[in-house]
């Protein structure tokens, strides 16, 4: 008698395995949203009374912080204050538009500019540096931390 149940049981098991192979959507497990933080360093030369801008991409809304890592005149460190701004990059015109509220005056330091770190939405953004003390030409390095 036990022999008669095995074919039935085998057919039942095969049918249950086949039921999972249909076109029914399977649940997708998701992980918590993670914030990607990027650190970019921009270098260049700032002309006397000039402005220089560098473009970067913010991948998701978040706080952007900036560090003026160095200013060098003829290879020597300079501690004069310059203006740093964060704005929107216009790729067509190759310009950086910075709101007055998104600017800070800073001297070189190995720390982020205090009380300066606006929240920016995703998109093409830029950092600008302006010589308002007739300092240039100077070589600069700016570090930007952004999502």
C-alpha positions in Angstrom: 0.0 0.0 0.0 2.8 2.5 0.7 3.9 2.1 -2.9 0.7 3.7 -4.1 1.3 7.0 -2.2 4.8 7.7 -3.6 3.8 8.6 -7.1 1.1 10.9 -5.8 3.5 12.5 -3.3 6.1 13.1 -6.0 3.6 14.7 -8.3 2.4 16.9 -5.5 6.0 18.1 -4.8 6.7 18.8 -8.4 3.5 20.8 -8.7 4.4 22.9 -5.7 7.9 23.7 -7.1 6.4 24.7 -10.5 3.9 27.1 -8.8 6.8 29.4 -7.8 8.0 29.7 -11.4 5.1 31.8 -12.8 4.9 35.4 -13.8 3.9 36.6 -10.3 6.1 39.4 -9.1 8.5 38.4 -6.3 8.9 40.6 -3.3 12.1 42.8 -3.6 14.0 43.4 -0.4 15.3 46.9 -0.1 18.0 48.3 2.2 17.8 51.6 4.0 18.7 54.7 2.0 22.3 55.5 2.2 23.9 58.9 1.8 26.9 58.8 -0.5 29.5 61.4 0.6 32.1 62.6 -1.9 35.2 64.6 -1.2 36.6 66.5 -4.2 39.7 68.7 -4.3 39.9 71.5 -6.8 43.1 73.3 -7.7 43.9 76.3 -9.8 45.4 79.8 -10.1 43.6 82.9 -9.0 44.4 86.1 -10.9 44.7 89.5 -9.1 41.2 90.6 -8.2 39.9 87.5 -10.1 37.4 84.8 -9.6 37.8 81.1 -10.4 35.0 78.5 -10.4 35.0 74.7 -10.4 32.0 72.5 -11.2 30.8 69.4 -9.3 27.7 67.3 -9.2 25.5 66.9 -6.1 23.8 63.5 -6.4 21.2 64.0 -3.7 20.0 66.9 -1.5 22.3 67.5 1.4 24.7 69.8 3.2 27.8 70.8 1.3 30.9 71.9 3.2 34.0 73.6 2.0 37.6 73.9 3.1 40.1 76.4 1.7 43.1 74.0 2.0 45.8 76.3 0.7 46.8 79.6 -0.9 50.3 79.9 -2.3 52.0 82.9 -3.8 55.2 82.1 -5.6 55.2 78.8 -3.7 54.9 80.4 -0.3 51.8 80.0 1.9 49.6 83.0 2.2 47.0 83.6 4.9 45.0 86.5 3.3 41.2 86.2 3.3 39.4 85.3 0.0 35.7 84.8 -0.7 34.4 81.3 -1.2 30.9 80.7 -2.7 28.7 77.8 -3.6 26.3 78.1 -6.4 24.7 76.6 -9.6 26.7 75.7 -12.6 25.5 76.8 -16.0 27.2 74.4 -18.5 26.0 76.3 -21.5 27.6 79.6 -20.4 30.3 77.9 -18.3 29.4 80.2 -15.4 28.9 79.8 -11.7 26.0 81.7 -10.2 26.4 82.2 -6.4 23.8 83.8 -4.2 25.0 86.4 -1.7 23.8 84.2 1.1 26.0 81.3 -0.1 29.3 83.1 0.3 31.9 83.2 3.1 35.2 85.0 3.6 37.9 82.6 4.6 41.7 82.2 5.1 43.4 78.9 4.4 42.9 76.3 7.2 42.8 72.5 7.5 39.2 72.7 8.8 35.9 73.3 7.2 34.8 76.9 6.9 32.8 77.5 10.1 29.1 78.3 9.9 29.1 77.8 6.2 27.5 74.8 4.6 24.3 75.3 2.7 21.9 72.5 1.8 21.9 72.1 -1.9 19.6 70.0 -4.1 20.8 67.5 -6.6 22.3 68.9 -9.8 25.2 70.7 -11.3 26.8 72.9 -8.6 30.0 74.9 -8.4 32.4 76.4 -5.9 34.0 79.8 -6.6 36.9 81.6 -5.1 37.3 85.4 -5.4 40.3 87.6 -4.6 38.9 90.9 -3.2 42.3 91.9 -1.6 44.3 92.2 -4.8 46.3 89.2 -3.6 46.8 87.2 -6.9 48.2 85.6 -8.7 47.9 82.7 -6.2 47.6 79.0 -6.5 44.7 77.5 -4.5 43.3 74.2 -3.3 39.7 73.9 -2.2 38.2 70.8 -0.7 34.4 70.2 -1.2 32.5 67.5 0.7 29.0 66.8 -0.7 26.4 64.1 -1.2 
